[in-house]
Amino acid sequence: MKYKMIVLNLDGTLTNDNKEITGETVFNQVLEPSLFPLLHKEAVEAGMEILTYQGEAIAASRGKNKYVLHEAFINKMPVIEYEDFLSQVRHPVNKCLIVGDPKPLLKKYRRYAVVILLVLSAIITPSGDPFTLAVVFLPIYLLYEFSILLVRKG
């Protein structure tokens, strides 16, 4: 009995035994075109890098970024560096990654994290007394601070 191989590609198309793309789209998961510039703007403002896959390569605005190079190494793909990233990236974009050092973001949003963790602790606390709230909140907050220290070491 002969088996038939069909591969589902990242762009949702199928590839058959002869490595030909059949053109049949099984699914189509893409970023909305209006969302991509917003993600790019937020990544740049946070000092991070946004990258996407363009065919058999990784497209990025700063190809020498160590996080982009790590992604390229892991996936064994070359990096294409675009001068004007937003206008040169081919659409539709199926996947994008925002990479960079998270330490500045963790520190910048520490206040918000404390409030969110307090609310989360209040929700999961079995009783309403402040002592129990503190017992639940403190380990979670210490884990948050520990994550900042781990990022600093890495």
BASE-185283 format. One line per field, with one value per residue: y, x, z of N, C-alpha, C in turn; residue number from 1. Coordinates in nm, 4 decimals, m for minus. Atoms other than C-alpha are relative to their C-alpha. Layout:
BEGIN
n_north: (Y;...)
n_east: (X;...)
n_up: (Z;...)
ca_north: (Y;...)
ca_east: (X;...)
ca_up: (Z;...)
c_north: (Y;...)
c_east: (X;...)
c_up: (Z;...)
seq: (NUM;...)
***
This chain:
BEGIN
n_north: (m0.1177;m0.1227;m0.1094;m0.1309;m0.1009;m0.1351;m0.0853;m0.1264;m0.1057;m0.1108;m0.0923;0.0644;0.0787;0.1388;0.0450;0.1429;0.0845;m0.0535;m0.1305;m0.1047;m0.0604;0.0316;m0.1191;0.0119;m0.0587;0.0698;m0.1023;m0.1261;m0.0769;m0.1098;m0.1217;m0.1072;m0.0978;m0.1193;0.0359;0.0133;m0.1255;m0.0265;0.0868;m0.0521;m0.1235;0.0373;0.0677;m0.1011;m0.0837;0.0786;0.0352;0.1400;0.0227;0.0824;0.0754;0.0855;0.0963;m0.0345;0.1129;0.0823;m0.0887;m0.0824;m0.1422;m0.0852;m0.1314;0.0024;0.1384;0.0307;0.0128;0.1346;0.0829;0.0376;0.1002;0.1248;0.0569;0.0504;0.1191;0.1084;0.0450;0.0220;m0.0846;m0.1265;m0.1214;m0.1090;m0.1266;m0.0987;m0.1392;m0.0494;0.1282;0.0053;m0.0028;0.1061;0.1320;0.0496;0.0384;0.0021;0.0453;0.1108;0.0107;m0.0938;0.0124;m0.1184;0.0539;m0.0997;0.0115;m0.0354;m0.0649;m0.1357;0.0043;0.0486;m0.1088;m0.1120;0.0311;0.0593;m0.0511;0.0653;0.1407;0.0086;m0.0152;0.1200;0.1114;m0.0196;0.0342;0.1453;0.0583;m0.0222;0.0899;0.1406;0.0139;0.0598;m0.0899;m0.1396;m0.0720;m0.0476;0.0924;0.1061;m0.0648;m0.0171;0.1333;0.0416;m0.0978;m0.0088;0.0941;m0.0326;m0.1189;0.0398;0.0678;m0.1060;m0.0617;0.1020;0.0071;m0.1137;0.0371;0.1035;m0.0655;m0.0772;0.0955;0.0618)
n_east: (0.0845;m0.0777;0.0519;m0.0090;m0.0426;0.0507;m0.0514;0.0698;m0.0998;0.0330;0.0940;0.1296;0.0108;m0.0442;m0.1076;0.0193;m0.1195;m0.1004;m0.0382;0.0700;0.1094;0.1218;0.0816;0.1192;m0.0199;0.0788;0.0344;m0.0657;m0.0141;m0.0913;0.0208;0.0700;m0.0982;m0.0034;m0.0621;m0.1447;m0.0695;0.0151;m0.0960;m0.1334;m0.0170;m0.0149;m0.1292;m0.1052;0.0065;m0.0474;m0.1400;m0.0059;m0.0052;0.1076;m0.0443;0.1018;m0.0526;0.0304;m0.0471;m0.1017;m0.0897;0.0565;m0.0077;m0.0115;m0.0565;m0.1389;m0.0424;m0.1118;0.0529;m0.0359;0.1196;0.0327;m0.1002;0.0349;0.1162;m0.0489;m0.0811;0.0894;0.0794;m0.0911;0.0502;m0.0732;0.0700;0.0073;0.0124;0.0731;m0.0183;0.1332;0.0610;0.1456;0.0401;m0.0642;0.0493;0.1089;0.1218;0.0395;m0.0970;0.0598;m0.0555;m0.1067;m0.0534;m0.0613;m0.1112;m0.0868;m0.0247;0.1236;m0.0264;0.0552;0.1463;0.0415;m0.0201;0.0874;0.1385;0.0032;0.1167;0.1190;m0.0075;0.0389;0.1459;0.0608;m0.0235;0.0871;0.1369;0.0010;m0.0067;0.1292;0.0986;m0.0225;m0.0072;0.1249;0.0729;m0.0224;m0.0864;m0.1259;m0.1106;0.0065;m0.0332;m0.1456;m0.0606;0.0141;m0.0660;m0.1448;m0.0764;0.0164;m0.0815;m0.1415;m0.0300;m0.0137;m0.1312;m0.1005;m0.0101;m0.0828;m0.1384;m0.0435;m0.0229;m0.1238;m0.1115;m0.0054)
n_up: (0.0000;0.0097;m0.0800;0.0625;m0.0943;0.0188;m0.1067;m0.0186;m0.0121;m0.0889;0.0633;0.0125;0.1218;m0.0103;0.0877;0.0233;0.0019;0.0925;m0.0549;0.0734;m0.0749;0.0740;0.0164;m0.0831;m0.1315;m0.0999;m0.0965;0.0299;m0.1233;0.0284;m0.0769;0.0703;0.0496;m0.0848;m0.1271;0.0145;m0.0338;m0.1433;m0.0673;0.0289;m0.0771;m0.1411;m0.0164;0.0096;m0.1200;m0.1138;0.0228;0.0416;0.1437;0.0536;0.1169;0.0590;0.0963;0.1393;0.0801;m0.0657;m0.0750;m0.1062;0.0327;m0.1185;0.0319;m0.0481;0.0129;m0.0894;m0.1353;m0.0459;m0.0106;0.1380;0.0392;m0.0698;0.0689;0.1286;m0.0276;m0.0425;0.1146;0.1136;0.1080;0.0135;m0.0405;0.0971;m0.0720;0.0780;m0.0408;m0.0345;m0.0336;0.0198;0.1408;0.0766;m0.0385;0.0843;m0.0715;m0.1399;m0.0998;m0.0745;m0.1338;m0.0313;m0.1345;m0.0578;m0.0781;m0.0617;m0.1426;m0.0699;m0.1287;m0.0090;m0.0047;m0.1307;m0.0959;0.0353;m0.0337;m0.1333;m0.0735;0.0528;m0.0398;m0.1410;m0.0080;0.0589;m0.0920;m0.1166;0.0404;0.0165;m0.1345;m0.0655;0.0613;m0.0373;m0.1452;m0.0489;m0.0903;0.0339;m0.0926;0.0588;m0.0243;0.1014;0.1271;0.0023;0.0113;0.1405;0.0873;m0.0171;0.0837;0.1418;0.0261;m0.0066;0.1265;0.1006;m0.0221;0.0330;0.1471;0.0417;m0.0307;0.0954;0.1296;m0.0156;0.0041;0.1324)
ca_north: (0.0000;0.3365;0.6244;0.9787;1.2698;1.6026;1.8832;2.1779;2.4886;2.7955;2.9959;2.7443;2.5809;2.2127;2.0545;1.7116;1.4238;1.6040;1.9124;2.1068;2.3521;2.2412;2.5879;2.4551;2.6642;2.4686;2.7550;3.1176;3.2752;3.6158;3.9405;4.2186;4.4670;4.7515;4.5627;4.5139;4.8867;4.9154;4.6158;4.7622;5.0996;4.9412;4.7211;5.0180;5.2307;4.9483;4.9158;4.5743;4.4256;4.2864;4.0136;3.8043;3.5116;3.5962;3.2785;3.0986;3.3902;3.6048;3.9708;4.2302;4.5973;4.5273;4.2019;4.2279;4.2236;3.9289;3.8086;3.8107;3.6191;3.3635;3.3128;3.2716;3.0210;2.8152;2.7996;2.7723;3.0616;3.3651;3.7162;3.9828;4.3329;4.5907;4.9626;5.0551;4.7519;4.8413;4.9124;4.6307;4.3414;4.1305;4.0873;3.8904;3.8381;3.5001;3.5300;3.7967;3.7913;4.0779;4.0024;4.1874;4.2412;4.2290;4.3809;4.7461;4.6544;4.4590;4.7541;5.0129;4.8360;4.7277;4.9538;4.8068;4.4573;4.5236;4.6412;4.3467;4.1020;4.2567;4.2258;3.8675;3.7884;3.9423;3.7289;3.4010;3.4726;3.2541;3.5187;3.8965;3.9719;4.1651;3.9039;3.6282;3.8691;3.9455;3.5741;3.5137;3.8332;3.8204;3.4959;3.6029;3.9437;3.7868;3.5635;3.8760;4.0401;3.7151;3.7096;4.0571;3.9288;3.6237;3.8421;4.0590;3.7511;3.6163)
ca_east: (0.0000;0.1396;0.1018;0.0452;0.2199;0.0482;0.2079;0.0173;0.2335;0.2477;0.0514;m0.2335;m0.1630;m0.1015;0.2139;0.1902;0.4421;0.6207;0.6769;0.4385;0.2060;m0.1420;m0.2886;m0.5675;m0.5947;m0.7118;m0.7030;m0.6048;m0.4785;m0.3276;m0.2785;m0.5136;m0.3203;m0.4150;m0.2738;0.0779;0.1797;0.0446;0.2512;0.5573;0.5088;0.4679;0.7755;0.9905;0.8684;0.9538;1.3029;1.2232;1.2356;0.9530;1.0184;0.8115;0.8614;0.8762;0.8995;1.2201;1.3684;1.3118;1.2354;1.3442;1.4344;1.7532;1.9066;2.2022;1.9777;2.0894;1.7318;1.6666;1.9915;1.8880;1.5543;1.7327;1.9758;1.6996;1.4977;1.8044;1.6788;1.8571;1.7673;1.6516;1.7056;1.4560;1.5292;1.1591;1.0172;0.6471;0.6354;0.8677;0.7065;0.4853;0.1285;m0.0543;0.1572;0.0863;0.3087;0.5167;0.7356;0.8282;1.1706;1.4056;1.5102;1.1980;1.3706;1.2854;0.9213;0.8959;1.0371;0.8308;0.5025;0.5846;0.3108;0.0493;0.1696;0.1291;m0.2292;m0.3140;m0.1542;m0.3447;m0.6741;m0.5891;m0.4992;m0.8239;m1.0216;m0.8549;m0.8346;m1.0859;m1.1693;m1.1760;m0.9271;m0.6057;m0.3759;m0.4928;m0.4735;m0.1112;m0.0321;m0.1606;m0.0168;0.3356;0.4558;0.3117;0.4785;0.8097;0.7919;0.7441;1.0517;1.2457;1.1639;1.3183;1.6341;1.6458;1.6194;1.9009;2.1255;2.0404)
ca_up: (0.0000;m0.1006;0.1410;0.0289;0.1972;0.2361;0.4365;0.5768;0.5279;0.7521;0.4966;0.5043;0.1694;0.1116;m0.0324;m0.1950;m0.2384;m0.5231;m0.3045;m0.5248;m0.3622;m0.4576;m0.4190;m0.2017;0.1125;0.4132;0.6584;0.6453;0.9628;0.8959;1.0836;0.9931;0.7740;1.0089;1.3095;1.1716;1.1774;1.5320;1.6462;1.4751;1.6444;1.9890;1.9388;1.8351;2.1262;2.3674;2.2181;2.0778;1.7306;1.5200;1.2672;1.0341;0.8009;0.4303;0.2255;0.3218;0.5186;0.8241;0.7549;1.0123;1.0223;1.2195;1.1037;1.3407;1.6502;1.8662;1.9176;1.5421;1.4872;1.7519;1.5768;1.2427;1.3934;1.5569;1.2332;1.0050;0.7937;0.6491;0.7622;0.5171;0.6528;0.5288;0.5376;0.5388;0.7150;0.7001;0.3286;0.2200;0.4075;0.1837;0.2982;0.4184;0.7314;0.8887;1.1900;1.3559;1.6626;1.8881;2.0326;2.2587;2.6161;2.8363;3.1415;3.0582;2.9988;3.3218;3.5134;3.3257;3.3945;3.7528;3.8996;3.6692;3.7505;4.1239;4.0754;3.8497;4.0932;4.3848;4.1964;4.0980;4.4582;4.5828;4.3381;4.4345;4.8083;4.9914;5.2508;5.2444;5.5201;5.4408;5.5950;5.3598;5.0678;5.1592;5.1943;4.8400;4.6867;4.8276;4.6611;4.3264;4.3484;4.4535;4.1457;3.9320;4.0882;4.0533;3.6813;3.6478;3.8210;3.5942;3.2857;3.4186;3.4598;3.1132)
c_north: (0.1237;0.1093;0.1310;0.1016;0.1347;0.0805;0.1285;0.1069;0.1105;0.0941;m0.0628;m0.0821;m0.1414;m0.0275;m0.1511;m0.0747;0.0581;0.1375;0.1153;0.0547;m0.0164;0.1224;m0.0037;0.0560;m0.0658;0.0970;0.1261;0.0846;0.1077;0.1172;0.1000;0.1021;0.1250;m0.0275;m0.0007;0.1313;0.0349;m0.0847;0.0505;0.1238;m0.0318;m0.0675;0.1009;0.0877;m0.0727;m0.0388;m0.1448;m0.0075;m0.0863;m0.0710;m0.0857;m0.0942;0.0383;m0.1100;m0.0846;0.0839;0.0729;0.1453;0.0801;0.1342;0.0127;m0.1445;m0.0396;m0.0090;m0.1433;m0.0919;m0.0453;m0.1085;m0.1334;m0.0699;m0.0602;m0.1280;m0.1194;m0.0580;m0.0274;0.0753;0.1249;0.1183;0.1007;0.1273;0.1024;0.1394;0.0586;m0.1217;m0.0071;m0.0046;m0.1154;m0.1402;m0.0375;m0.0420;m0.1077;m0.0534;m0.1067;m0.0022;0.1098;m0.0195;0.1344;m0.0524;0.1130;m0.0273;0.0430;0.0780;0.1421;0.0031;m0.0467;0.1090;0.1145;m0.0238;m0.0655;0.0453;m0.0688;m0.1466;m0.0176;0.0091;m0.1253;m0.1193;0.0122;m0.0380;m0.1512;m0.0694;0.0156;m0.0946;m0.1429;m0.0220;m0.0543;0.0902;0.1440;0.0739;0.0352;m0.0959;m0.1100;0.0555;0.0160;m0.1330;m0.0505;0.0916;m0.0085;m0.1020;0.0313;0.1204;m0.0326;m0.0761;0.1009;0.0665;m0.0970;m0.0125;0.1159;m0.0305;m0.1054;0.0593;0.0763;m0.0913;m0.0563;0.0910)
c_east: (0.0888;m0.0678;0.0227;0.0368;m0.0600;0.0459;m0.0809;0.1050;m0.0473;m0.1029;m0.1372;m0.0175;0.0519;0.1135;m0.0158;0.1341;0.1119;0.0500;m0.0585;m0.1110;m0.1269;m0.0864;m0.1272;0.0317;m0.0947;m0.0455;0.0760;0.0005;0.1048;m0.0303;m0.0766;0.1041;0.0104;0.0698;0.1522;0.0747;m0.0082;0.0986;0.1425;0.0294;0.0238;0.1343;0.1141;0.0025;0.0523;0.1464;0.0183;m0.0026;m0.1180;0.0547;m0.1145;0.0674;m0.0487;0.0579;0.0968;0.0980;m0.0770;0.0207;0.0018;0.0581;0.1433;0.0458;0.1115;m0.0435;0.0234;m0.1215;m0.0472;0.0966;m0.0249;m0.1164;0.0422;0.0805;m0.0882;m0.0751;0.0832;m0.0480;0.0865;m0.0864;0.0061;m0.0229;m0.0654;0.0244;m0.1324;m0.0892;m0.1482;m0.0409;0.0593;m0.0483;m0.1172;m0.1173;m0.0705;0.1121;m0.0685;0.0442;0.1021;0.0400;0.0541;0.1057;0.0838;0.0156;m0.1245;0.0214;m0.0535;m0.1524;m0.0500;0.0139;m0.0974;m0.1430;m0.0133;m0.1244;m0.1290;m0.0032;m0.0434;m0.1517;m0.0695;0.0174;m0.0846;m0.1443;m0.0128;0.0010;m0.1316;m0.1066;0.0184;0.0126;m0.1331;m0.0794;0.0378;0.0964;0.1352;0.1174;0.0042;0.0328;0.1510;0.0717;m0.0081;0.0806;0.1525;0.0787;m0.0101;0.0862;0.1490;0.0423;0.0191;0.1382;0.1133;0.0172;0.0831;0.1480;0.0523;0.0304;0.1312;0.1216;0.0206;0.0586)
c_up: (0.0000;0.0809;m0.0714;0.1064;m0.0380;0.1201;0.0024;0.0279;0.0931;m0.0600;m0.0257;m0.1252;0.0239;m0.0976;m0.0156;m0.0015;m0.0855;0.0419;m0.0807;0.0881;m0.0816;m0.0244;0.0820;0.1383;0.0981;0.1087;m0.0359;0.1264;m0.0252;0.0928;m0.0843;m0.0461;0.0876;0.1335;m0.0086;0.0275;0.1485;0.0809;m0.0202;0.0838;0.1480;0.0256;m0.0014;0.1245;0.1231;m0.0154;m0.0419;m0.1525;m0.0410;m0.1227;m0.0492;m0.0988;m0.1385;m0.0873;0.0803;0.0803;0.1095;m0.0382;0.1296;m0.0414;0.0499;0.0029;0.0929;0.1464;0.0479;0.0100;m0.1381;m0.0473;0.0693;m0.0689;m0.1344;0.0189;0.0353;m0.1188;m0.1245;m0.1241;m0.0097;0.0427;m0.1138;0.0794;m0.0918;0.0562;0.0486;0.0222;m0.0345;m0.1460;m0.0805;0.0346;m0.0901;0.0870;m0.0791;0.0891;0.0848;0.1452;0.0190;0.1450;0.0435;0.0963;0.0564;0.1477;0.0766;0.1298;0.0080;0.0082;0.1357;0.1060;m0.0256;0.0475;0.1377;0.0782;m0.0450;0.0414;0.1452;0.0136;m0.0533;0.0931;0.1269;m0.0317;m0.0160;0.1357;0.0735;m0.0543;0.0491;0.1501;0.0520;0.0945;m0.0335;0.0916;m0.0630;0.0190;m0.1057;m0.1381;m0.0135;m0.0175;m0.1445;m0.0915;0.0054;m0.0831;m0.1500;m0.0369;0.0052;m0.1256;m0.1134;0.0118;m0.0341;m0.1513;m0.0537;0.0262;m0.0966;m0.1364;0.0051;m0.0107;m0.1395;m0.0984)
seq: (1;2;3;4;5;6;7;8;9;10;11;12;13;14;15;16;17;18;19;20;21;22;23;24;25;26;27;28;29;30;31;32;33;34;35;36;37;38;39;40;41;42;43;44;45;46;47;48;49;50;51;52;53;54;55;56;57;58;59;60;61;62;63;64;65;66;67;68;69;70;71;72;73;74;75;76;77;78;79;80;81;82;83;84;85;86;87;88;89;90;91;92;93;94;95;96;97;98;99;100;101;102;103;104;105;106;107;108;109;110;111;112;113;114;115;116;117;118;119;120;121;122;123;124;125;126;127;128;129;130;131;132;133;134;135;136;137;138;139;140;141;142;143;144;145;146;147;148;149;150;151;152;153;154)
***
